[in-house]
Amino acid sequence: MIRELLEALDAAGYPDMQAAFHPVFECIDDEGTRLTELAARADMTHQSMSEVVASLEQRGYLERRPDPADGRARLVCLTPAGRKLRRIGTAKIREIEQLWQARWQESGINADVRTAFSSALDSTRR
């Protein structure tokens, strides 16, 4: 699915996307999220998440801002370009899920794609 998403994003004008970027867009809050929280949500190390965030900052999709709740801390926030990319990515994910669901049904599999993948992810995180 990630490969299909990257191909769809490339076709939509985002050729610089990588699979490693997906967790940021999945885990970030609309108002921004601290780096440590992003890393925890994505089950990544702080250092790995920091590298991903830095790469997305360079591309103009993220920025770091002071946290209004704690002036010493910083929030990772989507830029307008990052919000647009997330909207497009979310729409592409829905399309891909629908295609996979249709393929499964044609193959005689009556499971829901979202439920199946959520269950699989939950079992690997235990």
Secondary structure, DSSP 4 states (H G I P E B T S, - for coil): -HHHHHHHHHHTT-TT--GGGHHHHHH--TT-EEHHHHHHHHT--HHHHHHHHHHHHHTTSEEEEEETTEEEEEEEEE-HHHHHHHHHHHHHHHHHHHHHHHHHHHTT--S-HHHHHHHHHHHHT-
